[in-house]
Every structure is written in structure tokens, then in C-alpha cells.
Amino acid sequence: MENEDRNRRGRGRYEGDREMHKAVCSDCGAECEVPFEPTEGRPVYCRECFKKRRPPR
């Protein structure tokens, strides 16, 4: 049982069911879904715009 719990922790952040919330991208205006509840007054970006804004690694 303990090994099963340990194995689950190492999986990706987005595995399993996540509640998605509808939003409008603050950059391009496209409708999108995000894995968090958008907060009024804070920008939300679609996947493509988020990639453009993300600093290089």
C-alpha cells in the first residue's frame, strides 16, 4: 500500500480529472479553459499566449 502511494506522487501534475473553467484570453480574446478558477482583475492566457509570455528556460 505504501509503495502505491509513493508511485502516485511521482506522476504529472495534470494526470486525472481536473475541473476546468471557461475563460477569455486577456491577450488574444480567444475562449479557453483553464485548470483554475479565474480571479477578477487578473489576466488569464490561452495556451498559445501563455507560451509566448513565458520566460525562456
PDB file of N, CA, C, O and CB in Angstrom:
ATOM      1  N   MET A   1       0.824  -1.197   0.000  1.00  0.00           N
ATOM      2  CA  MET A   1       0.000   0.000   0.000  1.00  0.00           C
ATOM      3  C   MET A   1       0.867   1.260   0.000  1.00  0.00           C
ATOM      4  O   MET A   1       0.600   2.194  -0.756  1.00  0.00           O
ATOM      5  CB  MET A   1      -0.937  -0.001   1.210  1.00  0.00           C
ATOM      6  N   GLU A   2       1.885   1.291   0.827  1.00  0.00           N
ATOM      7  CA  GLU A   2       2.754   2.463   0.894  1.00  0.00           C
ATOM      8  C   GLU A   2       3.442   2.712  -0.445  1.00  0.00           C
ATOM      9  O   GLU A   2       3.577   3.864  -0.856  1.00  0.00           O
ATOM     10  CB  GLU A   2       3.799   2.290   2.000  1.00  0.00           C
ATOM     11  N   ASN A   3       3.880   1.658  -1.133  1.00  0.00           N
ATOM     12  CA  ASN A   3       4.516   1.811  -2.439  1.00  0.00           C
ATOM     13  C   ASN A   3       3.562   2.405  -3.459  1.00  0.00           C
ATOM     14  O   ASN A   3       3.976   3.202  -4.301  1.00  0.00           O
ATOM     15  CB  ASN A   3       5.033   0.472  -2.935  1.00  0.00           C
ATOM     16  N   GLU A   4       2.281   2.029  -3.398  1.00  0.00           N
ATOM     17  CA  GLU A   4       1.296   2.587  -4.326  1.00  0.00           C
ATOM     18  C   GLU A   4       1.174   4.089  -4.129  1.00  0.00           C
ATOM     19  O   GLU A   4       1.143   4.834  -5.109  1.00  0.00           O
ATOM     20  CB  GLU A   4      -0.075   1.912  -4.135  1.00  0.00           C
ATOM     21  N   ASP A   5       1.105   4.552  -2.885  1.00  0.00           N
ATOM     22  CA  ASP A   5       1.010   5.980  -2.605  1.00  0.00           C
ATOM     23  C   ASP A   5       2.249   6.711  -3.097  1.00  0.00           C
ATOM     24  O   ASP A   5       2.147   7.800  -3.662  1.00  0.00           O
ATOM     25  CB  ASP A   5       0.813   6.222  -1.108  1.00  0.00           C
ATOM     26  N   ARG A   6       3.402   6.125  -2.887  1.00  0.00           N
ATOM     27  CA  ARG A   6       4.655   6.743  -3.311  1.00  0.00           C
ATOM     28  C   ARG A   6       4.688   6.869  -4.838  1.00  0.00           C
ATOM     29  O   ARG A   6       5.140   7.885  -5.365  1.00  0.00           O
ATOM     30  CB  ARG A   6       5.868   5.918  -2.805  1.00  0.00           C
ATOM     31  N   ASN A   7       4.215   5.846  -5.546  1.00  0.00           N
ATOM     32  CA  ASN A   7       4.201   5.880  -7.005  1.00  0.00           C
ATOM     33  C   ASN A   7       3.244   6.934  -7.539  1.00  0.00           C
ATOM     34  O   ASN A   7       3.532   7.553  -8.563  1.00  0.00           O
ATOM     35  CB  ASN A   7       3.826   4.520  -7.557  1.00  0.00           C
ATOM     36  N   ARG A   8       2.139   7.151  -6.891  1.00  0.00           N
ATOM     37  CA  ARG A   8       1.165   8.146  -7.347  1.00  0.00           C
ATOM     38  C   ARG A   8       1.733   9.552  -7.267  1.00  0.00           C
ATOM     39  O   ARG A   8       1.446  10.382  -8.129  1.00  0.00           O
ATOM     40  CB  ARG A   8      -0.115   8.056  -6.522  1.00  0.00           C
ATOM     41  N   ARG A   9       2.529   9.832  -6.254  1.00  0.00           N
ATOM     42  CA  ARG A   9       3.071  11.179  -6.069  1.00  0.00           C
ATOM     43  C   ARG A   9       3.998  11.597  -7.196  1.00  0.00           C
ATOM     44  O   ARG A   9       4.116  12.790  -7.472  1.00  0.00           O
ATOM     45  CB  ARG A   9       3.808  11.263  -4.758  1.00  0.00           C
ATOM     46  N   GLY A  10       4.653  10.666  -7.849  1.00  0.00           N
ATOM     47  CA  GLY A  10       5.619  10.998  -8.879  1.00  0.00           C
ATOM     48  C   GLY A  10       5.018  11.282 -10.241  1.00  0.00           C
ATOM     49  O   GLY A  10       5.748  11.629 -11.170  1.00  0.00           O
ATOM     50  N   ARG A  11       3.728  11.148 -10.386  1.00  0.00           N
ATOM     51  CA  ARG A  11       3.094  11.351 -11.690  1.00  0.00           C
ATOM     52  C   ARG A  11       2.938  12.826 -11.999  1.00  0.00           C
ATOM     53  O   ARG A  11       3.088  13.674 -11.120  1.00  0.00           O
ATOM     54  CB  ARG A  11       1.734  10.664 -11.735  1.00  0.00           C
ATOM     55  N   GLY A  12       2.634  13.130 -13.263  1.00  0.00           N
ATOM     56  CA  GLY A  12       2.496  14.513 -13.714  1.00  0.00           C
ATOM     57  C   GLY A  12       1.400  15.277 -12.992  1.00  0.00           C
ATOM     58  O   GLY A  12       0.474  14.688 -12.435  1.00  0.00           O
ATOM     59  N   ARG A  13       1.520  16.588 -13.008  1.00  0.00           N
ATOM     60  CA  ARG A  13       0.567  17.450 -12.313  1.00  0.00           C
ATOM     61  C   ARG A  13      -0.833  17.360 -12.888  1.00  0.00           C
ATOM     62  O   ARG A  13      -1.808  17.537 -12.158  1.00  0.00           O
ATOM     63  CB  ARG A  13       1.037  18.876 -12.359  1.00  0.00           C
ATOM     64  N   TYR A  14      -0.956  17.091 -14.175  1.00  0.00           N
ATOM     65  CA  TYR A  14      -2.250  17.169 -14.832  1.00  0.00           C
ATOM     66  C   TYR A  14      -2.905  15.819 -15.045  1.00  0.00           C
ATOM     67  O   TYR A  14      -3.870  15.714 -15.802  1.00  0.00           O
ATOM     68  CB  TYR A  14      -2.105  17.853 -16.138  1.00  0.00           C
ATOM     69  N   GLU A  15      -2.403  14.793 -14.398  1.00  0.00           N
ATOM     70  CA  GLU A  15      -2.998  13.476 -14.560  1.00  0.00           C
ATOM     71  C   GLU A  15      -4.286  13.384 -13.755  1.00  0.00           C
ATOM     72  O   GLU A  15      -4.376  13.918 -12.649  1.00  0.00           O
ATOM     73  CB  GLU A  15      -2.012  12.378 -14.132  1.00  0.00           C
ATOM     74  N   GLY A  16      -5.268  12.713 -14.307  1.00  0.00           N
ATOM     75  CA  GLY A  16      -6.527  12.537 -13.598  1.00  0.00           C
ATOM     76  C   GLY A  16      -7.527  13.616 -13.973  1.00  0.00           C
ATOM     77  O   GLY A  16      -7.257  14.471 -14.817  1.00  0.00           O
ATOM     78  N   ASP A  17      -8.676  13.561 -13.335  1.00  0.00           N
ATOM     79  CA  ASP A  17      -9.735  14.526 -13.621  1.00  0.00           C
ATOM     80  C   ASP A  17      -9.446  15.847 -12.935  1.00  0.00           C
ATOM     81  O   ASP A  17      -9.143  15.896 -11.743  1.00  0.00           O
ATOM     82  CB  ASP A  17     -11.098  13.985 -13.178  1.00  0.00           C
ATOM     83  N   ARG A  18      -9.546  16.914 -13.709  1.00  0.00           N
ATOM     84  CA  ARG A  18      -9.393  18.259 -13.155  1.00  0.00           C
ATOM     85  C   ARG A  18     -10.597  19.062 -13.577  1.00  0.00           C
ATOM     86  O   ARG A  18     -11.071  18.935 -14.706  1.00  0.00           O
ATOM     87  CB  ARG A  18      -8.064  18.941 -13.627  1.00  0.00           C
ATOM     88  N   GLU A  19     -11.086  19.872 -12.693  1.00  0.00           N
ATOM     89  CA  GLU A  19     -12.194  20.746 -13.041  1.00  0.00           C
ATOM     90  C   GLU A  19     -11.639  21.889 -13.878  1.00  0.00           C
ATOM     91  O   GLU A  19     -10.724  22.595 -13.454  1.00  0.00           O
ATOM     92  CB  GLU A  19     -12.929  21.279 -11.764  1.00  0.00           C
ATOM     93  N   MET A  20     -12.195  22.063 -15.062  1.00  0.00           N
ATOM     94  CA  MET A  20     -11.748  23.123 -15.955  1.00  0.00           C
ATOM     95  C   MET A  20     -12.757  24.260 -15.911  1.00  0.00           C
ATOM     96  O   MET A  20     -13.956  24.035 -15.745  1.00  0.00           O
ATOM     97  CB  MET A  20     -11.567  22.595 -17.405  1.00  0.00           C
ATOM     98  N   HIS A  21     -12.260  25.489 -16.063  1.00  0.00           N
ATOM     99  CA  HIS A  21     -13.100  26.682 -16.007  1.00  0.00           C
ATOM    100  C   HIS A  21     -12.958  27.457 -17.309  1.00  0.00           C
ATOM    101  O   HIS A  21     -11.857  27.618 -17.835  1.00  0.00           O
ATOM    102  CB  HIS A  21     -12.724  27.573 -14.794  1.00  0.00           C
ATOM    103  N   LYS A  22     -14.079  27.929 -17.815  1.00  0.00           N
ATOM    104  CA  LYS A  22     -14.061  28.716 -19.044  1.00  0.00           C
ATOM    105  C   LYS A  22     -13.510  30.103 -18.751  1.00  0.00           C
ATOM    106  O   LYS A  22     -13.760  30.680 -17.692  1.00  0.00           O
ATOM    107  CB  LYS A  22     -15.478  28.811 -19.663  1.00  0.00           C
ATOM    108  N   ALA A  23     -12.753  30.626 -19.712  1.00  0.00           N
ATOM    109  CA  ALA A  23     -12.157  31.951 -19.565  1.00  0.00           C
ATOM    110  C   ALA A  23     -11.966  32.550 -20.950  1.00  0.00           C
ATOM    111  O   ALA A  23     -12.099  31.862 -21.962  1.00  0.00           O
ATOM    112  CB  ALA A  23     -10.802  31.881 -18.794  1.00  0.00           C
ATOM    113  N   VAL A  24     -11.653  33.834 -20.982  1.00  0.00           N
ATOM    114  CA  VAL A  24     -11.324  34.530 -22.225  1.00  0.00           C
ATOM    115  C   VAL A  24      -9.894  35.021 -22.081  1.00  0.00           C
ATOM    116  O   VAL A  24      -9.552  35.679 -21.099  1.00  0.00           O
ATOM    117  CB  VAL A  24     -12.324  35.723 -22.524  1.00  0.00           C
ATOM    118  N   CYS A  25      -9.060  34.700 -23.059  1.00  0.00           N
ATOM    119  CA  CYS A  25      -7.654  35.082 -23.023  1.00  0.00           C
ATOM    120  C   CYS A  25      -7.520  36.602 -22.974  1.00  0.00           C
ATOM    121  O   CYS A  25      -8.140  37.313 -23.764  1.00  0.00           O
ATOM    122  CB  CYS A  25      -6.905  34.515 -24.245  1.00  0.00           C
ATOM    123  N   SER A  26      -6.716  37.085 -22.050  1.00  0.00           N
ATOM    124  CA  SER A  26      -6.500  38.521 -21.887  1.00  0.00           C
ATOM    125  C   SER A  26      -5.676  39.112 -23.015  1.00  0.00           C
ATOM    126  O   SER A  26      -5.673  40.328 -23.207  1.00  0.00           O
ATOM    127  CB  SER A  26      -5.824  38.797 -20.570  1.00  0.00           C
ATOM    128  N   ASP A  27      -4.977  38.269 -23.765  1.00  0.00           N
ATOM    129  CA  ASP A  27      -4.111  38.750 -24.842  1.00  0.00           C
ATOM    130  C   ASP A  27      -4.831  38.740 -26.193  1.00  0.00           C
ATOM    131  O   ASP A  27      -4.944  39.779 -26.843  1.00  0.00           O
ATOM    132  CB  ASP A  27      -2.844  37.896 -24.919  1.00  0.00           C
ATOM    133  N   CYS A  28      -5.319  37.566 -26.617  1.00  0.00           N
ATOM    134  CA  CYS A  28      -5.904  37.455 -27.965  1.00  0.00           C
ATOM    135  C   CYS A  28      -7.428  37.439 -27.972  1.00  0.00           C
ATOM    136  O   CYS A  28      -8.032  37.559 -29.038  1.00  0.00           O
ATOM    137  CB  CYS A  28      -5.401  36.206 -28.632  1.00  0.00           C
ATOM    138  N   GLY A  29      -8.067  37.295 -26.807  1.00  0.00           N
ATOM    139  CA  GLY A  29      -9.523  37.309 -26.729  1.00  0.00           C
ATOM    140  C   GLY A  29     -10.198  35.985 -27.034  1.00  0.00           C
ATOM    141  O   GLY A  29     -11.427  35.916 -27.082  1.00  0.00           O
ATOM    142  N   ALA A  30      -9.414  34.928 -27.243  1.00  0.00           N
ATOM    143  CA  ALA A  30      -9.983  33.614 -27.547  1.00  0.00           C
ATOM    144  C   ALA A  30     -10.598  32.992 -26.297  1.00  0.00           C
ATOM    145  O   ALA A  30     -10.109  33.190 -25.184  1.00  0.00           O
ATOM    146  CB  ALA A  30      -8.906  32.680 -28.131  1.00  0.00           C
ATOM    147  N   GLU A  31     -11.679  32.236 -26.499  1.00  0.00           N
ATOM    148  CA  GLU A  31     -12.251  31.482 -25.390  1.00  0.00           C
ATOM    149  C   GLU A  31     -11.339  30.291 -25.119  1.00  0.00           C
ATOM    150  O   GLU A  31     -10.837  29.662 -26.050  1.00  0.00           O
ATOM    151  CB  GLU A  31     -13.719  31.018 -25.704  1.00  0.00           C
ATOM    152  N   CYS A  32     -11.126  29.985 -23.846  1.00  0.00           N
ATOM    153  CA  CYS A  32     -10.264  28.865 -23.488  1.00  0.00           C
ATOM    154  C   CYS A  32     -10.746  28.273 -22.179  1.00  0.00           C
ATOM    155  O   CYS A  32     -11.657  28.803 -21.541  1.00  0.00           O
ATOM    156  CB  CYS A  32      -8.783  29.308 -23.380  1.00  0.00           C
ATOM    157  N   GLU A  33     -10.132  27.177 -21.786  1.00  0.00           N
ATOM    158  CA  GLU A  33     -10.416  26.553 -20.497  1.00  0.00           C
ATOM    159  C   GLU A  33      -9.119  26.464 -19.721  1.00  0.00           C
ATOM    160  O   GLU A  33      -8.068  26.140 -20.275  1.00  0.00           O
ATOM    161  CB  GLU A  33     -11.063  25.142 -20.670  1.00  0.00           C
ATOM    162  N   VAL A  34      -9.202  26.756 -18.434  1.00  0.00           N
ATOM    163  CA  VAL A  34      -8.021  26.732 -17.575  1.00  0.00           C
ATOM    164  C   VAL A  34      -8.300  25.854 -16.353  1.00  0.00           C
ATOM    165  O   VAL A  34      -9.453  25.719 -15.945  1.00  0.00           O
ATOM    166  CB  VAL A  34      -7.623  28.173 -17.139  1.00  0.00           C
ATOM    167  N   PRO A  35      -7.255  25.254 -15.763  1.00  0.00           N
ATOM    168  CA  PRO A  35      -7.445  24.340 -14.630  1.00  0.00           C
ATOM    169  C   PRO A  35      -7.546  25.042 -13.277  1.00  0.00           C
ATOM    170  O   PRO A  35      -7.245  24.446 -12.243  1.00  0.00           O
ATOM    171  CB  PRO A  35      -6.313  23.357 -14.587  1.00  0.00           C
ATOM    172  N   PHE A  36      -7.967  26.301 -13.281  1.00  0.00           N
ATOM    173  CA  PHE A  36      -8.154  27.054 -12.037  1.00  0.00           C
ATOM    174  C   PHE A  36      -9.302  28.023 -12.248  1.00  0.00           C
ATOM    175  O   PHE A  36      -9.656  28.328 -13.387  1.00  0.00           O
ATOM    176  CB  PHE A  36      -6.845  27.812 -11.615  1.00  0.00           C
ATOM    177  N   GLU A  37      -9.881  28.504 -11.170  1.00  0.00           N
ATOM    178  CA  GLU A  37     -10.966  29.467 -11.287  1.00  0.00           C
ATOM    179  C   GLU A  37     -10.361  30.856 -11.465  1.00  0.00           C
ATOM    180  O   GLU A  37      -9.661  31.345 -10.578  1.00  0.00           O
ATOM    181  CB  GLU A  37     -11.905  29.416 -10.040  1.00  0.00           C
ATOM    182  N   PRO A  38     -10.626  31.496 -12.605  1.00  0.00           N
ATOM    183  CA  PRO A  38     -10.051  32.828 -12.846  1.00  0.00           C
ATOM    184  C   PRO A  38     -10.501  33.835 -11.785  1.00  0.00           C
ATOM    185  O   PRO A  38     -11.640  33.802 -11.319  1.00  0.00           O
ATOM    186  CB  PRO A  38     -10.445  33.331 -14.244  1.00  0.00           C
ATOM    187  N   THR A  39      -9.593  34.716 -11.422  1.00  0.00           N
ATOM    188  CA  THR A  39      -9.867  35.756 -10.437  1.00  0.00           C
ATOM    189  C   THR A  39     -10.101  37.071 -11.170  1.00  0.00           C
ATOM    190  O   THR A  39      -9.307  37.459 -12.027  1.00  0.00           O
ATOM    191  CB  THR A  39      -8.700  35.887  -9.414  1.00  0.00           C
ATOM    192  N   GLU A  40     -11.176  37.745 -10.836  1.00  0.00           N
ATOM    193  CA  GLU A  40     -11.488  39.018 -11.478  1.00  0.00           C
ATOM    194  C   GLU A  40     -10.341  40.006 -11.268  1.00  0.00           C
ATOM    195  O   GLU A  40      -9.817  40.142 -10.163  1.00  0.00           O
ATOM    196  CB  GLU A  40     -12.811  39.598 -10.926  1.00  0.00           C
ATOM    197  N   GLY A  41      -9.965  40.686 -12.338  1.00  0.00           N
ATOM    198  CA  GLY A  41      -8.888  41.660 -12.259  1.00  0.00           C
ATOM    199  C   GLY A  41      -7.505  41.097 -12.546  1.00  0.00           C
ATOM    200  O   GLY A  41      -6.536  41.852 -12.629  1.00  0.00           O
ATOM    201  N   ARG A  42      -7.397  39.777 -12.699  1.00  0.00           N
ATOM    202  CA  ARG A  42      -6.105  39.157 -13.014  1.00  0.00           C
ATOM    203  C   ARG A  42      -6.177  38.557 -14.407  1.00  0.00           C
ATOM    204  O   ARG A  42      -7.191  37.956 -14.761  1.00  0.00           O
ATOM    205  CB  ARG A  42      -5.726  38.067 -11.961  1.00  0.00           C
ATOM    206  N   PRO A  43      -5.122  38.705 -15.211  1.00  0.00           N
ATOM    207  CA  PRO A  43      -5.156  38.193 -16.578  1.00  0.00           C
ATOM    208  C   PRO A  43      -5.132  36.668 -16.635  1.00  0.00           C
ATOM    209  O   PRO A  43      -4.555  36.001 -15.776  1.00  0.00           O
ATOM    210  CB  PRO A  43      -3.990  38.746 -17.363  1.00  0.00           C
ATOM    211  N   VAL A  44      -5.777  36.141 -17.673  1.00  0.00           N
ATOM    212  CA  VAL A  44      -5.773  34.709 -17.966  1.00  0.00           C
ATOM    213  C   VAL A  44      -5.354  34.583 -19.419  1.00  0.00           C
ATOM    214  O   VAL A  44      -5.822  35.345 -20.266  1.00  0.00           O
ATOM    215  CB  VAL A  44      -7.189  34.031 -17.696  1.00  0.00           C
ATOM    216  N   TYR A  45      -4.482  33.636 -19.719  1.00  0.00           N
ATOM    217  CA  TYR A  45      -3.983  33.467 -21.079  1.00  0.00           C
ATOM    218  C   TYR A  45      -4.295  32.075 -21.600  1.00  0.00           C
ATOM    219  O   TYR A  45      -4.244  31.097 -20.854  1.00  0.00           O
ATOM    220  CB  TYR A  45      -2.479  33.725 -21.135  1.00  0.00           C
ATOM    221  N   CYS A  46      -4.620  31.992 -22.895  1.00  0.00           N
ATOM    222  CA  CYS A  46      -4.805  30.695 -23.538  1.00  0.00           C
ATOM    223  C   CYS A  46      -3.435  30.016 -23.624  1.00  0.00           C
ATOM    224  O   CYS A  46      -2.408  30.628 -23.329  1.00  0.00           O
ATOM    225  CB  CYS A  46      -5.460  30.848 -24.966  1.00  0.00           C
ATOM    226  N   ARG A  47      -3.435  28.773 -24.022  1.00  0.00           N
ATOM    227  CA  ARG A  47      -2.186  28.003 -24.075  1.00  0.00           C
ATOM    228  C   ARG A  47      -1.138  28.677 -24.964  1.00  0.00           C
ATOM    229  O   ARG A  47       0.029  28.778 -24.585  1.00  0.00           O
ATOM    230  CB  ARG A  47      -2.462  26.587 -24.583  1.00  0.00           C
ATOM    231  N   GLU A  48      -1.554  29.134 -26.141  1.00  0.00           N
ATOM    232  CA  GLU A  48      -0.599  29.738 -27.080  1.00  0.00           C
ATOM    233  C   GLU A  48      -0.026  31.051 -26.545  1.00  0.00           C
ATOM    234  O   GLU A  48       1.183  31.272 -26.619  1.00  0.00           O
ATOM    235  CB  GLU A  48      -1.273  29.984 -28.432  1.00  0.00           C
ATOM    236  N   CYS A  49      -0.876  31.917 -26.011  1.00  0.00           N
ATOM    237  CA  CYS A  49      -0.398  33.199 -25.485  1.00  0.00           C
ATOM    238  C   CYS A  49       0.458  32.994 -24.236  1.00  0.00           C
ATOM    239  O   CYS A  49       1.420  33.728 -24.013  1.00  0.00           O
ATOM    240  CB  CYS A  49      -1.584  34.124 -25.165  1.00  0.00           C
ATOM    241  N   PHE A  50       0.107  31.999 -23.425  1.00  0.00           N
ATOM    242  CA  PHE A  50       0.912  31.704 -22.241  1.00  0.00           C
ATOM    243  C   PHE A  50       2.322  31.294 -22.658  1.00  0.00           C
ATOM    244  O   PHE A  50       3.305  31.718 -22.050  1.00  0.00           O
ATOM    245  CB  PHE A  50       0.252  30.590 -21.392  1.00  0.00           C
ATOM    246  N   LYS A  51       2.417  30.461 -23.707  1.00  0.00           N
ATOM    247  CA  LYS A  51       3.735  30.036 -24.198  1.00  0.00           C
ATOM    248  C   LYS A  51       4.553  31.237 -24.667  1.00  0.00           C
ATOM    249  O   LYS A  51       5.757  31.301 -24.419  1.00  0.00           O
ATOM    250  CB  LYS A  51       3.582  29.019 -25.348  1.00  0.00           C
ATOM    251  N   LYS A  52       3.906  32.190 -25.344  1.00  0.00           N
ATOM    252  CA  LYS A  52       4.610  33.381 -25.846  1.00  0.00           C
ATOM    253  C   LYS A  52       5.133  34.247 -24.703  1.00  0.00           C
ATOM    254  O   LYS A  52       6.207  34.838 -24.812  1.00  0.00           O
ATOM    255  CB  LYS A  52       3.680  34.211 -26.741  1.00  0.00           C
ATOM    256  N   ARG A  53       4.382  34.324 -23.613  1.00  0.00           N
ATOM    257  CA  ARG A  53       4.730  35.207 -22.497  1.00  0.00           C
ATOM    258  C   ARG A  53       5.694  34.570 -21.508  1.00  0.00           C
ATOM    259  O   ARG A  53       6.348  35.271 -20.736  1.00  0.00           O
ATOM    260  CB  ARG A  53       3.484  35.627 -21.774  1.00  0.00           C
ATOM    261  N   ARG A  54       5.783  33.257 -21.527  1.00  0.00           N
ATOM    262  CA  ARG A  54       6.617  32.535 -20.567  1.00  0.00           C
ATOM    263  C   ARG A  54       8.097  32.808 -20.826  1.00  0.00           C
ATOM    264  O   ARG A  54       8.551  32.721 -21.968  1.00  0.00           O
ATOM    265  CB  ARG A  54       6.334  31.024 -20.638  1.00  0.00           C
ATOM    266  N   PRO A  55       8.848  33.136 -19.786  1.00  0.00           N
ATOM    267  CA  PRO A  55      10.285  33.382 -19.986  1.00  0.00           C
ATOM    268  C   PRO A  55      11.006  32.102 -20.414  1.00  0.00           C
ATOM    269  O   PRO A  55      10.627  31.012 -19.986  1.00  0.00           O
ATOM    270  CB  PRO A  55      10.923  33.939 -18.694  1.00  0.00           C
ATOM    271  N   PRO A  56      12.033  32.219 -21.248  1.00  0.00           N
ATOM    272  CA  PRO A  56      12.775  31.027 -21.681  1.00  0.00           C
ATOM    273  C   PRO A  56      13.481  30.370 -20.503  1.00  0.00           C
ATOM    274  O   PRO A  56      13.888  31.037 -19.552  1.00  0.00           O
ATOM    275  CB  PRO A  56      13.799  31.394 -22.771  1.00  0.00           C
ATOM    276  N   ARG A  57      13.616  29.063 -20.583  1.00  0.00           N
ATOM    277  CA  ARG A  57      14.296  28.313 -19.511  1.00  0.00           C
ATOM    278  C   ARG A  57      15.776  28.344 -19.701  1.00  0.00           C
ATOM    279  O   ARG A  57      16.513  27.768 -18.901  1.00  0.00           O
ATOM    280  CB  ARG A  57      13.818  26.870 -19.459  1.00  0.00           C
TER     281      ARG A  57
END
